[in-house]
Amino acid sequence: VLLKARELGTRVIAMPLRRRIDPVCWWRLWRFCRRNQIDLIKTYSSKDHWLAFPLYLGGIPVARARCITDPIGNKWRAFIFKHGCSKIVADASVIKRQLVQQNGIDPAKIEVIGSAVDLQKFNPSRDRMKFRREMGFTADTPFIASIGMIRPDKGQLILVDAARLVLSQRSDARFVIVGQGTGYLKLGEKVRNAISCAGLAAKVLMIGYRWDTPDIFAACDMVAIASLRTEASPIVLREAFASGRPVVATKVGDIPEIIEHRQNGLLVEPGDSKALAAAILEFLSDQKLAAHCAANGLGYAREHFSFDRMMEMKLEVDASLSRTRKARSLPSSNAAAPPLAPASTAQPVSRD
């Protein structure tokens, strides 16, 4: 993130945070905020949230991002969500429900703003055959893609069983599982063993992590999401929609709020390999339905998943929080932005 920001010409000052409780880093941050009259602090994890907590108590608004559905856990983490920030920006409605129901947080304090997708990078006009040629697939090979980390909650073992059922009726189909298991290497081996034991090694392929997922979306006939437990709002669903691909997905997390069954995708119960296989077979046999869902999904992505829309929503939250600070006279739009004062030695930035 730091390198990308600098590449884009964004003014950045790095402050190393060596441990959860770091008085030196807190002092540098406090002095930086005071010298530069900072209007808003945005935090993304427990470490930086606790670092910003004293500044919040001192009157600077803090916005906390929450992108995962794991329970908050201990009472101190729950405390800082409830009492240590001005606003929580959740990636999905399911996260908001959890925070309200499990931690008693005021729903008015939580904004739901989903992730965006690069609609130029993920789009239906990409070369459909590029990845197919690499894999040895023809233009007519039914190709089902599963993209995501190899984790217990992602349901790859259920997908393998569903693939077995599909291939018993459509032996010409091919499944490609994309992703690797950070911290779950044994699970990756378990999935490979399940494929091998089912005699599917030539038709269900695990190819690890790939950087060229836009080409994989463009090449596949559909995307299967077999998640077993709560997904916040899976980015693979958004990317599949943006790529104009039909999606079969389980009813977990925010997925049922995005997919309308038989309108822009097919929904099945989590953990049900037979239902997952039946949905895949339905798309393979009913091209009209698949095209209908793909077109509606693409329209949904263009309306809801653009970076412009997401940034407008986030900037509105930022602006509303910034307005809670004492109004200041800022430089005119034609004036050069004043330099940021470093955290350690520079003098305060003067503002006209």
Secondary structure, DSSP 8 states (H G I E B T S, - for coil): -HHHHHHTT---------SSS-HHHHHHHHHHHHHHT---EEE-SHHHHHHHHHHHHTT--EEEEE---S---SHHHHHHHHHS-SEEEESSHHHHHHHHHHH---GGGEEE------TTTS-TTS-SHHHHHHHT--TTS-EEEEES---GGGTHHHHHHHHHHHHHH-TT-EEEEE---TT-HHHHHHHHHHHHHTT-TTTEEEEE--S-HHHHHHH-SEEEE---S--SS-HHHHHHHHTT--EEEES-TTHHHH--BTTTBEEE-TT-HHHHHHHHHHHHH-HHHHHHHHHHHHHHHHHHS-HHHHHHHHHHHHHHHHTTS-------TTS-------SSS-------
